[in-house]
Each structure stands twice: as C-alpha cells, then as structure tokens.
Amino acid sequence: MARIGTEGFAPAVFAAAMPLIIALHSTAPAIAVGIGWAALAVLFCSVVPYGIIWLGVRRGRLTDHHLGVREQRRGPLSTGCCPSLPVCPDSFFSAHLGRSPP
C-alpha cells in the first residue's frame, strides 16, 4: 500500500497530470488544442526530466529514482530543469500575443 502511494504521488506523476488537467479545463470547447498544450508541457516538464533521472539510475550514477541520497540531487535536478526553459519564454510571449489558451 505504501509503495502504491509513494509512486502514485511522486512529483513526476503530478508534473504530468496537472498540465493535462489545466490545459483541458482552460480550453474546454476545443479539446484538441488542450491536448496539444498539455502534451508540450508534459514532454518538457515531466517526461524529459524523469527520463534523465531514469537514465542515471540505469547507468548506476544514481541509487534510485527518488533521489534519496542528497549528494546525488544536484546533477539530475539542474539538467532536469533545462528542458523546460525553452517552454517558459514561449509560454510568456504567446500568452501576451493572444495565442495561448485563456
């Protein structure tokens, strides 16, 4: 039971679920547009960072995907934040130019 709760409430799950829910809610009549925005956010904010952590575990550089050893957190967290940087300026400018969902 604890294992299910730990994996179900992991940050990667929330980083994937929240953009999907928010995008679908904010683009209510146009579901396809919401799925497109959600896919972009999930890719850069969840899939790529979690893939970096998973790759580190597979290569033996990290002990587990929860990053339990404090000394091992700096590398994956800094490289995991980099994929979301191109999305942030685009989101900011598209919101002000009227191309993003309200």
Phi and psi in radians as a Rosetta constraint file:
Dihedral C 1 N 2 CA 2 C 2 CIRCULARHARMONIC -1.147 0.35
Dihedral N 2 CA 2 C 2 N 3 CIRCULARHARMONIC -0.649 0.35
Dihedral C 2 N 3 CA 3 C 3 CIRCULARHARMONIC -1.120 0.35
Dihedral N 3 CA 3 C 3 N 4 CIRCULARHARMONIC -0.713 0.35
Dihedral C 3 N 4 CA 4 C 4 CIRCULARHARMONIC -1.127 0.35
Dihedral N 4 CA 4 C 4 N 5 CIRCULARHARMONIC -0.754 0.35
Dihedral C 4 N 5 CA 5 C 5 CIRCULARHARMONIC -1.134 0.35
Dihedral N 5 CA 5 C 5 N 6 CIRCULARHARMONIC -0.710 0.35
Dihedral C 5 N 6 CA 6 C 6 CIRCULARHARMONIC -1.115 0.35
Dihedral N 6 CA 6 C 6 N 7 CIRCULARHARMONIC -0.793 0.35
Dihedral C 6 N 7 CA 7 C 7 CIRCULARHARMONIC -1.304 0.35
Dihedral N 7 CA 7 C 7 N 8 CIRCULARHARMONIC -0.612 0.35
Dihedral C 7 N 8 CA 8 C 8 CIRCULARHARMONIC -1.229 0.35
Dihedral N 8 CA 8 C 8 N 9 CIRCULARHARMONIC -0.542 0.35
Dihedral C 8 N 9 CA 9 C 9 CIRCULARHARMONIC -1.835 0.35
Dihedral N 9 CA 9 C 9 N 10 CIRCULARHARMONIC 0.384 0.35
Dihedral C 9 N 10 CA 10 C 10 CIRCULARHARMONIC -1.197 0.35
Dihedral N 10 CA 10 C 10 N 11 CIRCULARHARMONIC 2.653 0.35
Dihedral C 10 N 11 CA 11 C 11 CIRCULARHARMONIC -1.017 0.35
Dihedral N 11 CA 11 C 11 N 12 CIRCULARHARMONIC -0.585 0.35
Dihedral C 11 N 12 CA 12 C 12 CIRCULARHARMONIC -1.120 0.35
Dihedral N 12 CA 12 C 12 N 13 CIRCULARHARMONIC -0.613 0.35
Dihedral C 12 N 13 CA 13 C 13 CIRCULARHARMONIC -1.184 0.35
Dihedral N 13 CA 13 C 13 N 14 CIRCULARHARMONIC -0.789 0.35
Dihedral C 13 N 14 CA 14 C 14 CIRCULARHARMONIC -1.146 0.35
Dihedral N 14 CA 14 C 14 N 15 CIRCULARHARMONIC -0.658 0.35
Dihedral C 14 N 15 CA 15 C 15 CIRCULARHARMONIC -1.176 0.35
Dihedral N 15 CA 15 C 15 N 16 CIRCULARHARMONIC -0.371 0.35
Dihedral C 15 N 16 CA 16 C 16 CIRCULARHARMONIC -1.600 0.35
Dihedral N 16 CA 16 C 16 N 17 CIRCULARHARMONIC -0.638 0.35
Dihedral C 16 N 17 CA 17 C 17 CIRCULARHARMONIC -1.393 0.35
Dihedral N 17 CA 17 C 17 N 18 CIRCULARHARMONIC -0.696 0.35
Dihedral C 17 N 18 CA 18 C 18 CIRCULARHARMONIC -1.102 0.35
Dihedral N 18 CA 18 C 18 N 19 CIRCULARHARMONIC -0.821 0.35
Dihedral C 18 N 19 CA 19 C 19 CIRCULARHARMONIC -1.079 0.35
Dihedral N 19 CA 19 C 19 N 20 CIRCULARHARMONIC -0.602 0.35
Dihedral C 19 N 20 CA 20 C 20 CIRCULARHARMONIC -1.128 0.35
Dihedral N 20 CA 20 C 20 N 21 CIRCULARHARMONIC -0.828 0.35
Dihedral C 20 N 21 CA 21 C 21 CIRCULARHARMONIC -1.134 0.35
Dihedral N 21 CA 21 C 21 N 22 CIRCULARHARMONIC -0.792 0.35
Dihedral C 21 N 22 CA 22 C 22 CIRCULARHARMONIC -1.152 0.35
Dihedral N 22 CA 22 C 22 N 23 CIRCULARHARMONIC -0.753 0.35
Dihedral C 22 N 23 CA 23 C 23 CIRCULARHARMONIC -1.143 0.35
Dihedral N 23 CA 23 C 23 N 24 CIRCULARHARMONIC -0.728 0.35
Dihedral C 23 N 24 CA 24 C 24 CIRCULARHARMONIC -1.184 0.35
Dihedral N 24 CA 24 C 24 N 25 CIRCULARHARMONIC -0.619 0.35
Dihedral C 24 N 25 CA 25 C 25 CIRCULARHARMONIC -1.231 0.35
Dihedral N 25 CA 25 C 25 N 26 CIRCULARHARMONIC -0.697 0.35
Dihedral C 25 N 26 CA 26 C 26 CIRCULARHARMONIC -1.379 0.35
Dihedral N 26 CA 26 C 26 N 27 CIRCULARHARMONIC -0.328 0.35
Dihedral C 26 N 27 CA 27 C 27 CIRCULARHARMONIC -2.024 0.35
Dihedral N 27 CA 27 C 27 N 28 CIRCULARHARMONIC 0.809 0.35
Dihedral C 27 N 28 CA 28 C 28 CIRCULARHARMONIC -0.829 0.35
Dihedral N 28 CA 28 C 28 N 29 CIRCULARHARMONIC -0.912 0.35
Dihedral C 28 N 29 CA 29 C 29 CIRCULARHARMONIC -1.255 0.35
Dihedral N 29 CA 29 C 29 N 30 CIRCULARHARMONIC -0.590 0.35
Dihedral C 29 N 30 CA 30 C 30 CIRCULARHARMONIC -1.760 0.35
Dihedral N 30 CA 30 C 30 N 31 CIRCULARHARMONIC 1.534 0.35
Dihedral C 30 N 31 CA 31 C 31 CIRCULARHARMONIC -1.152 0.35
Dihedral N 31 CA 31 C 31 N 32 CIRCULARHARMONIC -0.662 0.35
Dihedral C 31 N 32 CA 32 C 32 CIRCULARHARMONIC -1.094 0.35
Dihedral N 32 CA 32 C 32 N 33 CIRCULARHARMONIC -0.670 0.35
Dihedral C 32 N 33 CA 33 C 33 CIRCULARHARMONIC -1.144 0.35
Dihedral N 33 CA 33 C 33 N 34 CIRCULARHARMONIC -0.732 0.35
Dihedral C 33 N 34 CA 34 C 34 CIRCULARHARMONIC -1.107 0.35
Dihedral N 34 CA 34 C 34 N 35 CIRCULARHARMONIC -0.707 0.35
Dihedral C 34 N 35 CA 35 C 35 CIRCULARHARMONIC -1.159 0.35
Dihedral N 35 CA 35 C 35 N 36 CIRCULARHARMONIC -0.633 0.35
Dihedral C 35 N 36 CA 36 C 36 CIRCULARHARMONIC -1.124 0.35
Dihedral N 36 CA 36 C 36 N 37 CIRCULARHARMONIC -0.820 0.35
Dihedral C 36 N 37 CA 37 C 37 CIRCULARHARMONIC -1.124 0.35
Dihedral N 37 CA 37 C 37 N 38 CIRCULARHARMONIC -0.692 0.35
Dihedral C 37 N 38 CA 38 C 38 CIRCULARHARMONIC -1.160 0.35
Dihedral N 38 CA 38 C 38 N 39 CIRCULARHARMONIC -0.720 0.35
Dihedral C 38 N 39 CA 39 C 39 CIRCULARHARMONIC -1.080 0.35
Dihedral N 39 CA 39 C 39 N 40 CIRCULARHARMONIC -0.720 0.35
Dihedral C 39 N 40 CA 40 C 40 CIRCULARHARMONIC -1.098 0.35
Dihedral N 40 CA 40 C 40 N 41 CIRCULARHARMONIC -0.803 0.35
Dihedral C 40 N 41 CA 41 C 41 CIRCULARHARMONIC -1.167 0.35
Dihedral N 41 CA 41 C 41 N 42 CIRCULARHARMONIC -0.744 0.35
Dihedral C 41 N 42 CA 42 C 42 CIRCULARHARMONIC -1.150 0.35
Dihedral N 42 CA 42 C 42 N 43 CIRCULARHARMONIC -0.692 0.35
Dihedral C 42 N 43 CA 43 C 43 CIRCULARHARMONIC -1.055 0.35
Dihedral N 43 CA 43 C 43 N 44 CIRCULARHARMONIC -0.900 0.35
Dihedral C 43 N 44 CA 44 C 44 CIRCULARHARMONIC -1.436 0.35
Dihedral N 44 CA 44 C 44 N 45 CIRCULARHARMONIC -0.461 0.35
Dihedral C 44 N 45 CA 45 C 45 CIRCULARHARMONIC -1.798 0.35
Dihedral N 45 CA 45 C 45 N 46 CIRCULARHARMONIC -0.182 0.35
Dihedral C 45 N 46 CA 46 C 46 CIRCULARHARMONIC -2.309 0.35
Dihedral N 46 CA 46 C 46 N 47 CIRCULARHARMONIC -0.945 0.35
Dihedral C 46 N 47 CA 47 C 47 CIRCULARHARMONIC -1.152 0.35
Dihedral N 47 CA 47 C 47 N 48 CIRCULARHARMONIC -0.881 0.35
Dihedral C 47 N 48 CA 48 C 48 CIRCULARHARMONIC -1.159 0.35
Dihedral N 48 CA 48 C 48 N 49 CIRCULARHARMONIC -0.859 0.35
Dihedral C 48 N 49 CA 49 C 49 CIRCULARHARMONIC -1.058 0.35
Dihedral N 49 CA 49 C 49 N 50 CIRCULARHARMONIC -0.717 0.35
Dihedral C 49 N 50 CA 50 C 50 CIRCULARHARMONIC -1.201 0.35
Dihedral N 50 CA 50 C 50 N 51 CIRCULARHARMONIC -0.587 0.35
Dihedral C 50 N 51 CA 51 C 51 CIRCULARHARMONIC -1.104 0.35
Dihedral N 51 CA 51 C 51 N 52 CIRCULARHARMONIC -0.646 0.35
Dihedral C 51 N 52 CA 52 C 52 CIRCULARHARMONIC -1.123 0.35
Dihedral N 52 CA 52 C 52 N 53 CIRCULARHARMONIC -0.752 0.35
Dihedral C 52 N 53 CA 53 C 53 CIRCULARHARMONIC -1.164 0.35
Dihedral N 53 CA 53 C 53 N 54 CIRCULARHARMONIC -0.755 0.35
Dihedral C 53 N 54 CA 54 C 54 CIRCULARHARMONIC -1.082 0.35
Dihedral N 54 CA 54 C 54 N 55 CIRCULARHARMONIC -0.718 0.35
Dihedral C 54 N 55 CA 55 C 55 CIRCULARHARMONIC -1.127 0.35
Dihedral N 55 CA 55 C 55 N 56 CIRCULARHARMONIC -0.679 0.35
Dihedral C 55 N 56 CA 56 C 56 CIRCULARHARMONIC -1.111 0.35
Dihedral N 56 CA 56 C 56 N 57 CIRCULARHARMONIC -0.636 0.35
Dihedral C 56 N 57 CA 57 C 57 CIRCULARHARMONIC -1.201 0.35
Dihedral N 57 CA 57 C 57 N 58 CIRCULARHARMONIC -0.768 0.35
Dihedral C 57 N 58 CA 58 C 58 CIRCULARHARMONIC -1.100 0.35
Dihedral N 58 CA 58 C 58 N 59 CIRCULARHARMONIC -0.617 0.35
Dihedral C 58 N 59 CA 59 C 59 CIRCULARHARMONIC -1.434 0.35
Dihedral N 59 CA 59 C 59 N 60 CIRCULARHARMONIC -0.145 0.35
Dihedral C 59 N 60 CA 60 C 60 CIRCULARHARMONIC 1.536 0.35
Dihedral N 60 CA 60 C 60 N 61 CIRCULARHARMONIC 0.131 0.35
Dihedral C 60 N 61 CA 61 C 61 CIRCULARHARMONIC -1.390 0.35
Dihedral N 61 CA 61 C 61 N 62 CIRCULARHARMONIC -0.430 0.35
Dihedral C 61 N 62 CA 62 C 62 CIRCULARHARMONIC -2.099 0.35
Dihedral N 62 CA 62 C 62 N 63 CIRCULARHARMONIC 2.574 0.35
Dihedral C 62 N 63 CA 63 C 63 CIRCULARHARMONIC -1.337 0.35
Dihedral N 63 CA 63 C 63 N 64 CIRCULARHARMONIC -0.705 0.35
Dihedral C 63 N 64 CA 64 C 64 CIRCULARHARMONIC -2.713 0.35
Dihedral N 64 CA 64 C 64 N 65 CIRCULARHARMONIC 2.963 0.35
Dihedral C 64 N 65 CA 65 C 65 CIRCULARHARMONIC -1.347 0.35
Dihedral N 65 CA 65 C 65 N 66 CIRCULARHARMONIC -0.095 0.35
Dihedral C 65 N 66 CA 66 C 66 CIRCULARHARMONIC -1.533 0.35
Dihedral N 66 CA 66 C 66 N 67 CIRCULARHARMONIC -0.114 0.35
Dihedral C 66 N 67 CA 67 C 67 CIRCULARHARMONIC 0.937 0.35
Dihedral N 67 CA 67 C 67 N 68 CIRCULARHARMONIC 0.920 0.35
Dihedral C 67 N 68 CA 68 C 68 CIRCULARHARMONIC -1.209 0.35
Dihedral N 68 CA 68 C 68 N 69 CIRCULARHARMONIC -0.513 0.35
Dihedral C 68 N 69 CA 69 C 69 CIRCULARHARMONIC -1.490 0.35
Dihedral N 69 CA 69 C 69 N 70 CIRCULARHARMONIC 2.044 0.35
Dihedral C 69 N 70 CA 70 C 70 CIRCULARHARMONIC -1.026 0.35
Dihedral N 70 CA 70 C 70 N 71 CIRCULARHARMONIC -0.648 0.35
Dihedral C 70 N 71 CA 71 C 71 CIRCULARHARMONIC -1.173 0.35
Dihedral N 71 CA 71 C 71 N 72 CIRCULARHARMONIC -0.334 0.35
Dihedral C 71 N 72 CA 72 C 72 CIRCULARHARMONIC -1.586 0.35
Dihedral N 72 CA 72 C 72 N 73 CIRCULARHARMONIC -0.016 0.35
Dihedral C 72 N 73 CA 73 C 73 CIRCULARHARMONIC -1.409 0.35
Dihedral N 73 CA 73 C 73 N 74 CIRCULARHARMONIC -0.578 0.35
Dihedral C 73 N 74 CA 74 C 74 CIRCULARHARMONIC -1.019 0.35
Dihedral N 74 CA 74 C 74 N 75 CIRCULARHARMONIC -0.858 0.35
Dihedral C 74 N 75 CA 75 C 75 CIRCULARHARMONIC -1.084 0.35
Dihedral N 75 CA 75 C 75 N 76 CIRCULARHARMONIC -0.984 0.35
Dihedral C 75 N 76 CA 76 C 76 CIRCULARHARMONIC -1.102 0.35
Dihedral N 76 CA 76 C 76 N 77 CIRCULARHARMONIC -0.644 0.35
Dihedral C 76 N 77 CA 77 C 77 CIRCULARHARMONIC -1.232 0.35
Dihedral N 77 CA 77 C 77 N 78 CIRCULARHARMONIC -0.657 0.35
Dihedral C 77 N 78 CA 78 C 78 CIRCULARHARMONIC -1.253 0.35
Dihedral N 78 CA 78 C 78 N 79 CIRCULARHARMONIC -0.716 0.35
Dihedral C 78 N 79 CA 79 C 79 CIRCULARHARMONIC -1.303 0.35
Dihedral N 79 CA 79 C 79 N 80 CIRCULARHARMONIC -0.464 0.35
Dihedral C 79 N 80 CA 80 C 80 CIRCULARHARMONIC -1.243 0.35
Dihedral N 80 CA 80 C 80 N 81 CIRCULARHARMONIC -0.459 0.35
Dihedral C 80 N 81 CA 81 C 81 CIRCULARHARMONIC -1.376 0.35
Dihedral N 81 CA 81 C 81 N 82 CIRCULARHARMONIC -0.442 0.35
Dihedral C 81 N 82 CA 82 C 82 CIRCULARHARMONIC -1.060 0.35
Dihedral N 82 CA 82 C 82 N 83 CIRCULARHARMONIC -0.712 0.35
Dihedral C 82 N 83 CA 83 C 83 CIRCULARHARMONIC -1.102 0.35
Dihedral N 83 CA 83 C 83 N 84 CIRCULARHARMONIC -0.439 0.35
Dihedral C 83 N 84 CA 84 C 84 CIRCULARHARMONIC -1.458 0.35
Dihedral N 84 CA 84 C 84 N 85 CIRCULARHARMONIC -0.207 0.35
Dihedral C 84 N 85 CA 85 C 85 CIRCULARHARMONIC -1.100 0.35
Dihedral N 85 CA 85 C 85 N 86 CIRCULARHARMONIC -0.726 0.35
Dihedral C 85 N 86 CA 86 C 86 CIRCULARHARMONIC -1.138 0.35
Dihedral N 86 CA 86 C 86 N 87 CIRCULARHARMONIC -0.454 0.35
Dihedral C 86 N 87 CA 87 C 87 CIRCULARHARMONIC -1.299 0.35
Dihedral N 87 CA 87 C 87 N 88 CIRCULARHARMONIC -0.621 0.35
Dihedral C 87 N 88 CA 88 C 88 CIRCULARHARMONIC -1.074 0.35
Dihedral N 88 CA 88 C 88 N 89 CIRCULARHARMONIC -0.924 0.35
Dihedral C 88 N 89 CA 89 C 89 CIRCULARHARMONIC -1.112 0.35
Dihedral N 89 CA 89 C 89 N 90 CIRCULARHARMONIC -0.644 0.35
Dihedral C 89 N 90 CA 90 C 90 CIRCULARHARMONIC -1.120 0.35
Dihedral N 90 CA 90 C 90 N 91 CIRCULARHARMONIC -0.720 0.35
Dihedral C 90 N 91 CA 91 C 91 CIRCULARHARMONIC -1.122 0.35
Dihedral N 91 CA 91 C 91 N 92 CIRCULARHARMONIC -0.706 0.35
Dihedral C 91 N 92 CA 92 C 92 CIRCULARHARMONIC -1.119 0.35
Dihedral N 92 CA 92 C 92 N 93 CIRCULARHARMONIC -0.856 0.35
Dihedral C 92 N 93 CA 93 C 93 CIRCULARHARMONIC -1.245 0.35
Dihedral N 93 CA 93 C 93 N 94 CIRCULARHARMONIC -0.644 0.35
Dihedral C 93 N 94 CA 94 C 94 CIRCULARHARMONIC -1.220 0.35
Dihedral N 94 CA 94 C 94 N 95 CIRCULARHARMONIC -0.530 0.35
Dihedral C 94 N 95 CA 95 C 95 CIRCULARHARMONIC -1.158 0.35
Dihedral N 95 CA 95 C 95 N 96 CIRCULARHARMONIC -0.666 0.35
Dihedral C 95 N 96 CA 96 C 96 CIRCULARHARMONIC -1.417 0.35
Dihedral N 96 CA 96 C 96 N 97 CIRCULARHARMONIC -0.359 0.35
Dihedral C 96 N 97 CA 97 C 97 CIRCULARHARMONIC -1.617 0.35
Dihedral N 97 CA 97 C 97 N 98 CIRCULARHARMONIC -0.030 0.35
Dihedral C 97 N 98 CA 98 C 98 CIRCULARHARMONIC 1.497 0.35
Dihedral N 98 CA 98 C 98 N 99 CIRCULARHARMONIC 0.277 0.35
Dihedral C 98 N 99 CA 99 C 99 CIRCULARHARMONIC -1.698 0.35
Dihedral N 99 CA 99 C 99 N 100 CIRCULARHARMONIC -0.128 0.35
Dihedral C 99 N 100 CA 100 C 100 CIRCULARHARMONIC -1.682 0.35
Dihedral N 100 CA 100 C 100 N 101 CIRCULARHARMONIC 2.882 0.35
Dihedral C 100 N 101 CA 101 C 101 CIRCULARHARMONIC -1.142 0.35
Dihedral N 101 CA 101 C 101 N 102 CIRCULARHARMONIC 2.643 0.35
